[in-house]
Amino acid sequence: METTTQQPSKRGSGFKKFISWFLLIIFLAFAVFVYFKYYFVFGEGVKSGTLNYAVKKGNVFKTYEGKLIQEGIRSQNTGTGISSNEFEFSIESDSVFKVLELNSGKAFDLHYKEYHGVLPWRGNTRYVVDKIIQMHDAKNNTF
């Protein structure tokens, strides 16, 4: 009595290997996209101006938000009226928020990070203030 062994088909395993590599590449491409869109710091700098407000708000994720009024005036759109330069931002930490909340109307130099995208738990804007460089009384501008 003679026994024969059959070799499994290689064709099926090659397709599974292709699908595995394809899915891995798709997953890695998605991970890189998410990183650059939401976590990569695109830019950072300092903005100066008078603090208009600092608030905690949100329906699901309570985030800290603020607005800085910068010196000078600008036209938002051609042919429309003029308005002040406003810098709307989210605030990273409780300690920075507490200082801003208690000193509305004062002049600040704020360090911020700019991201490509907005995450709901990080705030409502692409600009996230992470520290206060300087705080002083606002100048009294008269026209």
Buried (B, 14 or more C-beta within 10 A) or exposed (E): EEEEEEEEEEEEEEEEEEEEEEEEEEEEEEEEEEEEBEEEEEEEEEBBBBBBBBBEEBEEEEBBBBBBBBEEEEEEEEEEEEEEBEBBBBBBEEEBBEBBBEBBEBBBBBBBBBBEEBBEEBBBBBBBBBBBEEBEEEEEEEE
